[in-house]
Amino acid sequence: MSPALVIVGAGPGLGAAIAARFAKGGWDVGLIGRRQDTVDALLTDLSQNDVARQGAVADATDRASLDRALDELTDGLGVPSVMIYNASLYQPQPALELSADDLQRSFDVHVLGAFNAARGAIRLMCPVGRGVVTFTINCLALYPEAVSAAMSIGKGAQHNLALSFDAELEATGVKVAIVTITAPIKPHTAFDPTRIAELYWRVANQAPGRFERDHTFAGDP
């Protein structure tokens, strides 16, 4: 059976580019998104590759819904070798303009969703003693910006969540990877999604004995 990738928070742009890169490499691909039409479109785009592909609809903030989706994909594709959490929400507001609801939305997407996705993947990976749980963050997690307060807070918390999982999983065989993207993703630039997808491919294919947790994409080839 081919290794399987699952993307939680799959969508056009980076998610689509990552899915395409792994399918090109012969991996089976599972996609979880909030909208059926989005998932279906992404699966159609992968149809030119001779790999198994499967989608499911779930809201990552709803743990029961997400666990059902992960189980459904595992039934069809096997235990994922890599799970990438790729959901994100940008709110261009400084901290003094944020409402409690604004901050809660950021927390739900960047922290609660990441927590649910990681817990769900770890639940499947630990019994087989292998797998990589990958978190997508950006430079706001390390260098917050006043005009992007909600995402700065959410991505910062997600980064610390990833570190917490990494410390706890040390002896299980399951690895944590953190990919930090240092500028906005934009097609036909140094931060084109297809260029960034190559980094995720390299992260997934690290030799077990030389695995590195932290990876940064700064527009390099």
C-alpha positions, 0 to 999 in steps of 0.5 A: 500500500502506498503511503497516505497524506491527509490534509486538514483544512484543504483548499485552493492555493497551498493545500491544492499544491501540496496535494498535487506534489504528493500525488505526483510522488505516488502518495495516496491523498486524503482531503478534509475541508468544510465544503463539499464542492471545494473538496470535490474540485480538489479531488478532480484536479488530482484525477490525472495521477494514478493514486488513490484519492478520497475526501471528507467534509468536516469542521476541524473545530468539531472534534467528533466530526473531524474524528469521523472524517479521519476514520473514513479516510483511514478506512479507505487509504490506511493510517496516514503517514503524514497529516498536515494541518493547513487551516488559517484565518486572516483578520486584518485588525489591531488588538485594540479593535478586536472583539472577543468574538474576533479573537475566539474565531482565530483561536478556534481555527488556529488552535482548537482546530489544530489540536483536534486534527493533531489528536485525531492523527496521533490516535491513528499513528501511535498504534503503528508507531510512525507518522508525521503531524505537520503544522503550517505556521507563519512568521507572525507566530514568532514576530507578531504584527500589530495590524494582524493581532488575531493571527499573530496570537493564534499562530503563536499559540499553534506553534506552542501547541506543536512544541507541546505535542513534540515533547510528549510524543518523543518516545512514540515514533510519531514525529512533529514537523513545523513549517514556517512561511515567512511571507504571504503566499502568492502565485508566480512569486518566490512564495508560489504555492508550488514552490512551498509544496516542495518543502512539505515534500522534503519534510515528509521524506526525511530519513527517520534517524535524521528527522528535523522538526523545524523548517522555514520557507523564506522564498528559497529555491 
